[in-house]
C-alpha cells in the first residue's frame, strides 16, 4: 500500500506534528510505503523539516506550495501535484491543512488516485474571518469535498461543522484524535532548576499557554485579565511558549501594564522541549478562536495539569467542566479571571482535575493508537475498492 501525505508547510504546530507522526508511524508497517509532500517552511513559526534528515527520500518539497492564495502559482502547484501522483501511482493520497488539502485532493482526483483522504485539523471557514474569505474557503471545501473518499477529523466538532456546511455524508467521517508520545508528559517533573532559569520562584503558581504568538490565539484576552488576576493572587506567573509576529507587541503591552516580571516569553520551542516546560506549569490555558483540538490541551492533561479553555471547536471534548478543568464561553474574560484565581489558590483542585485528565488522555491520545486507527481506516477503504481489495489483507 503506497500512501502519499500532502501538507502545506512543516512549521512547528499541531497539524504538522500529527502529520509527521502519522507518516513515520505508518512507515513501520511492513505492507506500507509512505512519502510526504510539503511546501517550504520559513518564518518565526520554525520548521520541522529537520526531522526527515534521518529518513532520506521520505520528504519532497514543492517550493511553489505556499499558504497565501495566488491563482497562477496555485494552478502550477495543481499541475505539479497531478504529475507527481501520475508518476508515483499511490493507492491513497492523504491531505492535510487548507491549501494543500484543496489542491492535493483536486490533483489526486485528476490523476486517478483511487482513495483520497483528508484530515480536518481545524476549520477553514467560520466566524473568525471576513465574509469574502469565509465564502471563498467554504466554496473551495465544497468542491474538494466532492472528490474526497473519506474525512478524518481530530475532533467530533470538526465533523459536525463540515456536515452542517453540506460537505460530505456522515458515513464519510471518522474521528481520530491527534496522538502524541505520552511518556515525556506522563513523567514530566516540576524541575526547580528550570523554574529558576525563567525567574520562577518556589511558591509561584505558573499559568502556561502553548501557542504561536499570532492572531486568534487569545493572548490579548489573557493580557486583559492579567492585572485583576495578579491583584488577587500576586504570586502568579504567565509562561507563554511559542513565537510569532505578535511577540514584540505583547512584550510591550506587558511592560505597559507593569507586568513584565509576570509574563515570561520562551520564544520558539521545538516539540521535544514542550514536556519539560509543561512540567513546571501548574495549569494550562487555551483561548483560541479557531482550533480543531489543540494538542496543548491533552498534552497538559497527560502531565496531570488542569486546563482552562474557551469552548471553541473540539476543546470541550477534552476540557470537561469540573472534571478536567474549566470550559468557558468564548470571550468570557470575567470567567477566565475567576477560573485562574480559583485554580491558583486551590492546589487540591489542581491535583484532582489533573489526575482525572491524565487518565482520560492515556486512554485516547497515544500516538500508537492514532497510527493503528489510520492504518485500520486505510485497510477498510481499500477493501471497499474492488481493484484494491488485496491491499486490505
Beta strands, then each sheet from edge to edge (+ up, - down):
strand 1: 2-9
strand 2: 33-39
strand 3: 59-61
strand 4: 92-96
strand 5: 115-120
strand 6: 150-153
strand 7: 173-175
strand 8: 205-210
strand 9: 236-241
strand 10: 263-267
strand 11: 283-286
strand 12: 306-310
strand 13: 325-328
sheet 1: 3+ 2+ 1+ 4+ 5+ 6+ 7+
sheet 2: 10+ 9+ 8+ 11+ 12+ 13+
end
